[in-house]
Structure formats: C-alpha cells, structure tokens
Amino acid sequence: MKARDVAVQGVLAGVALVAAFFVWQREPSRAPGEVTVEEGQASSLDRIRYDEETRFVELLRDPQDRDTLWVRLGSKPVKPGAGAGATDGGVADGGSIVTTDTDAGTPASPTPVPPPRELRGNDVALKLFSRLAPLRAQRDLGVLDDKKLDEIGLAKTERGLTLTLDGTPRTFRVATPASGWGPPYLQRTSDGHVFLLGPALLTDLEAAASRLVDRRLHTFDVDGFDRVVITTGTTSRAFAASGKPPGAVQLSPENAPGTPDDFARNWHDRLWRLTPVELLGRGEAPPGPAPTPAFRVEYQRGGKAVGELSMAKTPDGSWYARTEFTPGWARMGGGLELLAEDAVKLTSPR
C-alpha cells in the first residue's frame, strides 16, 4: 500500500471518529415543536417525587448502587373534615390526624399515618429516569394570569412534581384539564412558566405500585442453579438440578443423580410458579405475631449459593415468603398447606 493511500485512510478514520463523537454527544431526538423544561441528564437525576392530595410516590437511587432504584409509596395525613365522622380537627405532632367525634364533640384518638413502603424498582422505573431528564414538554405556554391558571386547574392544584438533579430540587405544579382529557399542564415554580406535557409522561408515576415495582422473587431462571437443598425444621435433603427455561427443572436425589424424582420436580414446579399477592417494603414485618417457618429452599451453582426462598405462615393463616431478591416479606396466596406438607415428605429420611 502506498504512503498516499495510508494517509487517506488515516484521514477518513479520523473523520469517522470525530463524527461518532458528535453523534454520541448530541441530545436524543425530540418531537417537532418540543421544548426543554429542565436541563439535565439521567445520570445526574437522584430522585423523582410525585405528589397528590392523599399520597406521594418517590423514585430514588440506591446510595450504594446508583443503577438500583427504589420506589417509595406513602400516604399523607387526612385533612381536617375530610374523613368520615370528622367535623373538625388537625394534624398532630408526628403526622397523626386528630379528628372530632361528632356525637361527643370531643377530639377522637389520633390516626397515625402508616410509614412509607419502599420496594425495588423495575426496568420501567429505570427507563422513567431517562424520560424525565432532561424534562421536555409539547409546548411552552409562557406565564399565564391568575384567571387562566384557575381555568386550567393550576391555581388550586395539590399535585406536584419534584426532580432532584445533582442534589438540587426542581419543583413543578401539575394539573389535569377539567374535562379529564388531554395532556396535563406543568408549571415551573422558579419562574411561573406553564408547559403542556406529553400525554403519557406521568402515567407511570400515577400507577407506580403496579407499573414501577419489581415483583420478581428471583433474578435467575431454572438454568441458573445445579443443586437444590430443601429444609424443613432440622432436616434437609439435596437434589441435583437441571433445566432450561421455560420448562420445569428436573430434580434427582444427590445420592442417585441418574434417577429423576417426579414428585420433587412437580413440587418445585408449583413452588417456582408462585407469584406474590402483596410485596412488603424494606424493614416491614407481617402484621401480628411473627410468622412460623414452614420450609426453606436454597439454590446453588458450582458449590456456591445463588439464592434462597423461605416460606412461613402467620397465626391468621396467611402465607409469606422472602428470597434473596425481595426487599422483605411477600404475602402469597392461600392454599399452600399442601405445598408445606409435601416439603416435609421430600425431606423425610429415605
């Protein structure tokens, strides 16, 4: 190859690198007429908070791992006169609500506000961060007078959005058109500018409990472990495991690896397909007395533990499970007595 050809190829390679750099640096494509409400990148977004009259939702990064998100669901104190049978009252210290007994005319017992519930965020929650930083809207309506703000619902709205970017909160007021149709309005509190948001931008936050929470019990599939240890009480039994999704895992007694155990396979398949009815948050215990352990399953691969599941029952007959991935206990459906009884059969001495 001639020196001239080498030089030309070098120039072309340099141009390609420069073009790639600018493509990587440029902002994501936007719809025609779209405007930027708040600058910032998803990497600098620390927290999203969405407020309504009676509840709030927060989406925040884990301080130990910024790629992990937590969804915080909380309730707000009921306003005086808002509750049934209350005609007067106020919020006491600690977030409790003091109501007035309409018959006796004396303050009733304070109603405490339950603590927020923190749950692990899913992939939709991660994508939401990229949609809100930078924050964009369909149109900038400018600064509106009080009459217009009242017409579009921003004058008395109790809904709000707060984005914390690099530790600095940016606050906005939110209102939905009176007709109930069309995209919401957003008012930037720093300068009063009003924007018309995209129609689906707040949908995930409004339905955070169902759309943003990771409800998985494990992050691995049936091909992610090669050994299962089932324990009931002080008795344990180990099985060699093999399987490929989406099929059921095959279990064979460890002392007879060439003899598949259909009873164990069917039992584990029932267990593997269970889904939580309700996820409890970090540090949240089931109501009432502590649940009684029923059985435990440990998953291993290459001699190392990759996960576990513990099943327990409360005195009122409710079943709860917790795993290496759940933030705490998860309430399961009923009818698990047979599953627990079969676990005892599986671990009985042979």
N, C-alpha and C positions, 0 to 999 in steps of 0.2 A: 504494500500500500504506500502511495506517495505521501510525502510530507504535507502537501496541499490538502489531500483527502482527509488526513488525520486532523488537520486544523479545522476543516469544515465540520467534521463530525463533532469535534470538541465544542465548537461554537453552538451547533444545534443542540447538543446535550445541555449546555449552559442555559440556553433559551428555554428549553423544556423544564429545567429545574426552577427557573425564575417564574415561569407560568404556573407551575404546580404550587409554588409558594403562595402566589396571589390568590389562586383558587381556594387554597386551604384557609387563607386568612379572611376571605370575604365573608360577609354576613349571609346567612341562609336566605334562599329566595323568598320573596314575600308577594302577597296578592296585590293586584293593581289598586292603587289608592291607599294601601295600608300605611298606618303611621306608627311611630315608636312612642309608646307611653313612658317607658322607663328603660334606660340603657342597662346593660349588664349581661354577663354570660352565665350559663347554667353552673359552671364551676364555682362561681362566686356567690351563688344563691345558697344561703344557710337554712332558711326557714320560710314556709308559706303558712299563713294563718287566714282562715275564712270564718267570719263571724256572722251569725244570725241572731234573732231575738232571744231564743232559748237555748242555743247550743253553739259550739265552735269546733272547728277542725284545724289541727296543725299538722303540717308535714315537715319533719326536721331531719337533718343528717345526724348520724351517729358520730359523736366526737372522736371515737376510736377508729372508725372506718367510714369515711365520707361517701363511699359507694353504697352504704347501707342506710335505708330510710326508715323512719318510724312514723306511724300515723297516730296522732293523739286525738281522741274523741272525748269531748267534755260537754257538760251541761252548765247552764247559767242559773243563778238564783231567780226564782219566780218573782215577778214584780208585785208590789203591794196591790191587792184586789184582783190579781189575775187568777188565783186558784179558787176552786170551788169552795164555798162556805167562808170565804175570806172577804171582809169588807174594809179592812184597814190593816196596816202593818208595815214592816220594813225589813231590811236586811241587817241581821245581827253580825257581830264580830265572827270571823272565821267562815263567812259565806253561808251561814244558816239563815233561813227565812222565818220571820216571826209573823204569824197570822193572828187574826182576831176571831174568836168564837162568836158567831152571830147570835147564839142563844144566850150565852152568859155575858157577852160584851167584854170579856177579858182576853188577854193575849193567850193563844194556844201554844203548844210546845213548838220550839223551832224545828224546821225541817231541814236537815243538813243536805248540802249538795254533794252527790257522790263524787269521789275523785275521778279525774280523767282516766281513761283507759288507753294504754299505749300498746299498739300492735305493729307487727312488722309490715313494712310497705312492700308492694309487689312491683312487677315490671311497669305497670301502668303509672304507678307513683313516680318511678324514675323518669318516664317519658314526660310527665307533667312538668318536671323541673325545666326541661328543655323548651317547653311551650310557654313558660311564664318568664323566662329570662333569655333574651330581652322580652319585655312585655309589649305586645303590639295590639292595635285596635283597627277597626274598619275605617273610622273617621274621627277627626278632631273637631268637636262642635264648639270649641272655644269656651270662654267664660260666659255663663248664662245668668240672667237676672233671677231674683227670688221667685217671681211668678212662674217662670219656665221651670225652675228647679222643682217647684211644688207640683207642676203638671206631670213631670216625668218620674216623680217619686223620690228624688234625691234630697228633698228638704227635710223629710222626717224618717228617712230610712235607718234601720238599725243593722243593716248588712254592711260588712266591710271586708276589705282585703288588705293584708299586710305582707310585703315581701321584704325579707331581711337579706341585704346584699353586703357582703364583707362586713357584717356586724352592724350595719346601719339600716333601721327600719324605714320603709317607704309605704305610706298609708294611702288608702283609697276608699271611697264610699261607693257602694254598689246598689243599684235599683233595677227592678224589672218593669217593663212597660205595664201600665194599668190594665191593658187588655189581656195580659198574660202571654201574649205572642210577641215574637221578635227578640232580637239580641238585647242583652242588658246594657244599662248605662253605667259608666265608671267616672267618678270624679276624683281627680288628683288633689289631695288636700293641701299640697305645698303651694299651689297657685290657683286652684279652683277650676282648672280646665276640665271639661267634660268630654268623654270619649264614648263612641259606640263600639262595644266589644263584639268579638265573634260570637255566634250563637251557641257554640258548644264549649266555650272556654272554661266555664265554671261548673259544667255538668259533673265532672269527676269529683270536685270538692263537695258539691251538694249531696252526692251519693257516695261519700268516702267509705262508709262502713262496708259497702258491697263491692265497690269498684277499685279501691286502693289498697285493700288489706290482703296480704299473702296468707292463704288458708291451707297451704300445704303442711303435711305432717313431716315429710322428709324432702330433701332436695335430690336424693339419689333414686334410681329406679331398680327394678328387680335384678338387673345385671351389675349392680353396684356393690354386691356383697357375695361372699362364697361360704359363709358359715353363719348359722343362726343358733343362739342359745336361749332356750325358753326356761324361765324360772317361776316357780310357784312356792311361796314360803321359803324353805331352806333347800328345796330340791330343784336341780337343774338338769337339763338334757340338751345335748348339742346335736345339730344336724348339718350335714354338708349341703350347700345350696347351689343351684344352677338355674339360670333362666334368662330369657330375653324378652324385653317389652314387645307387645303389650300382654304377653301370656303370663300364666301363673308360674311362680318359682317352684322348682322341683326340690323336695327335701328328702334326704336319705340319712338314716341314723349314722352317726360318726363311726360307730363300730361296725357298720355294714354299709359302706359307701356305694356298693353296687346294688342295693335293694331300696328302691324308692318307696317312700311311705305315703300312700294316697291320703290317709287320714290327716297326716301332718300337712300335706300340700293343701288340701281343702280347707283346713283350719286357718292356715296362714293366708290363703287367698281371701277368706272372709275378713280377716283382720286387715289385710293390705288395702282392701277396697273401702274401709270405713272413712267417712268424712265428718268433720266436726259440725255440730249444730251451732255452737257458740264458742268463740275464742275469748278467753280471759286475758287481760293485759299483763304486762310485766309487774311482778310483785303482787298480783291479785290472787287471793285464795278463794276456793269454792265457798259459798255461803254455808254457815252452820259448822258442825264439828268436822274435823279433818277426815278426808276420805280414807277408807281402809284398802290397802293394796290388795289386788287380786292376782296379777301376774305381770311379768316383765319379759321383754324380748330384746336381746342385744344382737346387733348386726356387725359382722366383722368381715374384713377383706385382707388377705395376706397376713393374718395373725393380728391385725390392728382393728380396734373398734372404729366403726364409721357412723354408727347411730344406735338409738335405742328407743323403746316405747314402753311406758309404764301405764298400766290400767288400774283404776281404783274406783270404789263405789262409796257414795255418801250414805248416811243413815236414811235419807228420804228416798233411796232407790235410784238416784241419778248416777250416771257413769261419767267418769272423767279420764282423759288421757293426757300425757305430756311426752314430748320427744326432745331429741337434741336440737330441733329447729324451732319448735313453738316457743313463744315468749313466756308461757306459763301453762296452766291447765287449760284444756279444751273440753267443753261439755259435749258428750257424744249422745247418740240416740239411745232409745231404750232397747230392751230385748237382748242384752249382752250377757245374761246369766249363762246361757248355753255355751257361749264362747269361753267364759271363765271356767265352767265345768270341764270343757274339753281340754283346756290348758292343763288342768290337774291330771287328766288321763294321759296327756302327752308326756308329762314329767314323772309319771309313776314308774317305779323300778320295774325293769323287764327281766 
